[in-house]
């Protein structure tokens, strides 16, 4: 079944994150988790998201600061804020900063699903044609290095002011040159829209798709752009002292070399690392209760866990235990389970 959309859930509370992921995944969404704004910043450049759901109050950078960063990087990405009762002043600030909506904890699942469906649908409808095909783009470190080198070579060959690989949502995949003063998000959206607009012109002369290369000439700078794969574009910004013939030649050559890198990178699963659970205090973060020491002699042993492939930075296999495994093992004290059950009941009311 085709995914309804990709969602990033950011919350320092494990129960909230897991609850949202289970509900949304059951409805057909692809969901990633981040335990902090800092962790979200690592995920956002690596994958396209239709929606971000973030808590307002978190250790380190809070949700409001994360919202502002997201809107600066990708203004069209909708963000839903999670907040507790009595913090409406902060909610107002978030809405003014660009939040699409907010949910009050404990949220009502049906209300949450209605808001999520509305925002994801709006975002998907606003995407330029082909952007849905570019979802799930994953680049390895070797791929990123190869792209950087190709862009650097292109900039040197034509003495370009800037060379960029951008997505239609404004996300910068890679860049070389002077681009600090550019509105990259708006540029990405306009480039993608331009390719959609040329579909009609191309059809009039017998072309099936939009023109693969577009040129816009200015008084000081000109832009030459090409589509690498649907939703991903190479953009070259150069001055009037650069010969157009050289720009066309070297840009086409670079496009040909970039295409296989991006074509094989689309759809790869994210390279997420799963940390081994050494203590279970995070599972009771909402309940504000202490977890019994699972390493004591009185605690029941954990059930056997299936080892994962060795970590890149460690030859030792990583063992992962599901919450169901922990319940069966008896490692959690009865009073802890009672408190968790109460909190979950409140969450679903």
N, C-alpha and C positions, 0 to 999 in steps of 0.2 A: 504493500500500500504506500502511495506517495505521501511524503511528510506534509503536514499542514503548515509547517513553519519551524524555524529554529529559534530557540529561546534560551537566554542566559539568566540564571537565577543567582543572585548575589545576596548572601546573608551569612552572618557569623553563627547563626543557630542551625545546627545540623538537622534538627527535627523539622524546622520550617523548610529548609532546602529539600530534604528528602520527601517531605509531604507534597510540596509543589511539583517536584519531578515526577512522582508517581501519578498524581492526578493528571498532569499535562501529558505525560507519555501515554497514559491510557486513552487520551483523546486524540492521539496521533501526532503530537508535536515531538520534535527532537529537542532534548533539554540537556544543557551543560550546567554544572554547578561551580561556584566560586565562593570560598569562605570569607573573602575580604575584597575590598576595592582593588588592592594591590594584585591579588590573584586574577581579578577580572581584567586588569590591564594586560596581563600576559595572554589571556584568551582572545580578547577582542581583535588584535591584529591578525590572528591566525585563522579566524573563521567568520563567515558572514552570519549575522544574527538579525532576525526579523523583529525581535523584541528583547528588551532587558527588563527584568523585574529585580529591583534592589531594595534592601532595607535602608531606612534613613539613618538609624543609629548603629554604627559599627566601630569597633576599635580601629585605630589608625585613621585612614581617610574615610570620611563618612559618605553616606549615599548622595548628599547634595553636591559634594565636590566631585564624586564620580559622575553624576548626572551632567555637570558642566563640562567635564572632560569628554564625555560621550558626544554631547551636542557640538562641541568644538571640532571633534574628529569626524562625526557623521551626523549632521543636523537632522536628517530625516528618519533616523532610527528612533522608534517610540520607546519611552521609558516609563514604567509603572513603579510607583514608590510604595513600599510597605511601611506602615507607621503604627505606633501605639496610640491609644486614646490620649487626649490632652496635648497633642503636639500640632494643632492646626496651624499655628503661626509658621512652623517649619514647612508644613504642607503647602501653604500659600507661597512661600519662598520657592519651593520646588516647582510649583505650577508656573510661576513667573519665569523660572529658569529653563522651562521647556518640557517639564514632565507631562505626559499625556493623560495620566489619571493616577489615582492612589487607592490603596486598599488598607483598611484599618484592621489590625490584629485584635482578636482572632477573626480572620476573614471567612466569608461564606463561600464555599467552593463554587456554587452556581454563579454567584456574582463575579467571582474571579474569572471563571471560564467565559462569561459573557464579555467582560472587558478585554480579555486576552484575544478572543476571536475577532472582536471589532478592530482592535489595533493591528493585529497581524494581517487581517484582510485589507485594511487601508494601506498598510505598508506595501503589501504584495501588489496591489492594484497600481500603486504609484511607481513601481519599479519599471525601468525601461525594458523593452523586449530582450529576452536572452539572459537577464540577470538571474532568473531562477535556475538556469542551467549552470551558472557559475557558483552555486552554493556548494559549500563543503571543500573549497580550495585549501589544500594543505601543502606547504612547501617545506622540504627538509633543509637542513643547514647547508648541504651541498648545492641544492637548488638555489637557495638564496644567494650563496656566494657566486654561482654562475650568472645569475641575473645581474647582480651588482657589477660584475666584470664586463658583461655585455653593454650595460648602460654607460659605464665609464668609457669603454672603447668608442661607443657611438658619440658621446659628448666630445671626446678628444678629436675624432675624425672630422667633425663639422663645426667645432668650436661653438657648441650650443650653449645658450644661457642655462637651460635646464632640460633634463630628460627624466621622464617619470613613467612608471607602470602603475596605473590606478584602476580601481573598480568603479562601476557605475554608481555605487552608493557614496563615492568620495574617498574611500579608504585608499591610502597610499601603500602599495606593495613594496616598491623600491623607488629611489630617486637619487639623482646626481645633479649638482649644480645649485644655482641660486633660486630657491623657490620659497624662501621664508615669508615673503610679502604677498604670496598668492593665496587666494581662497580655494584651496584644493578641493574641498567638499563640493562647492558650487561648480568648479571646473569639471570634476568627474561626472556630475549629473548632466551638465550641458554637453559634454563629449558623448555620453551614452545617448542622450536625447537626439543629438545630431545624427548619430548612426541610424536611429529609428526613423528619423525624418527622411533620410536619403533612400529608404526602402521604396518609397513611392516613385522617386525619380529613377531609380535603378530599374524598376519594373517597366517603365515606359520605353526603355531601350533594350528590353529582353533579358535583363539581369534578374536572377531569382532572389538575391538578397541585397542588403544595403551595400554601398560601395565600401570596400575594405580599407581604403585610404582616403583621408580628407585633408584639404589644405585651406588655411585661412590666412590671408595676407594683411598685415597691419603696417602702419607708418614706421614704427620702431621695431616691433617684433612680429613674427609670424609663427603659426602653429601648424605642425604637420602631425597627423595622428593616424594610427592604424589599430585595427582590432586583432588582438592576439588569439583569444578564444572568446565566445560570447560573454559579454559583461566585463571583460578585462582588456584594457587599452594601453598602447604605447603612445606617449605624447612627447613631442619634441618642440621646444621653444627656442627660437634662434633669431638673431638680428639680421638686418638688411645687408650686412657685409658678407653673409654666407650664401654661396651659390645654391640655388634650389636643386639643380641637378645632383649635386653632392648629397644634399639632404635626402632626396628620393632614393638614390642608390644605396646609401648606407643604412637608411631606415628600413628599406625592404630586406636587406641582408640581415639586419638585427631581428626583424619580425620572424623571419624564417628560422632563426636559431632559438628564439623565445618560444615559438609555438609548441614544439615537442615537450619542453619543460612544463608548461602549464597544462597541456593536454593530458599528460600522464599524472599530474598532481591533483587533478580534480577528482573529488570523491574519495580520496584516501581518508581513513579514519584518523581523528586527531590523536597525536602522540601524547596522550595523557598518562600521567604516572599515578599509580594507586599506592598510597602509603599504608604500611602495615599498622594494624591497630594494636598499640601496646597498653593503652588504658582506655576505659570506656567513659571518662568524665564528659566527653562531648555529647554523648547520647542523652545526658540528663541536663543539658544546659538550660532548657526552658523550665524544667521542673525545679531548678535550684536545689538539687539534692546531691549528696555525696554518693559516689559509686564505691561499692565494696572493692577492696583490693583483690583483683582476680588472680594475683600471683601468690596469694597465701595458700597454706597447705589445706585449709578447710574448703577452699573454692573447688568446685567440680572442674575437671579438666575440659578444655575446649575440644570440640569435635575436630577430626582431621580436616584440614583445609587443602584445597587444590592449589598447588604452586603455579604461579604465573611464570612466563618467560623471564629470564634474567634481566635485571635493570641495566640500562646502558652504562650507568656509573657504578654498578655493583654486580658481581658475579653471583651473588646469593639470590635464590628465588624469593619472590615476595608472596607472602601468605595473606589471604584475604578471608575474613569471616563475615557472613551476612548477619543481619540482625536476628533472623530466624534461627541461625546456628547458635547464637548467644543465648537466646531464650531456651532452646532445647538443652543447652549445656548446664543451665542452672547457675551460671556465673553471676547473674544479677540478683540482688537481694529482693525479697518480696515487697518491702516498702518502696524500693526504687521503682519496681514495676507498677505498683499502685499509683505512684505519683505520675509516671509516664502515661498511664492509662487515663488519668484525670485530665492531663494536659492535652492529650490527643482528642478526648471527648469535647473539650472546650473549643479546640481548633475546628472541629467538624460541625459545631452547632451553628 
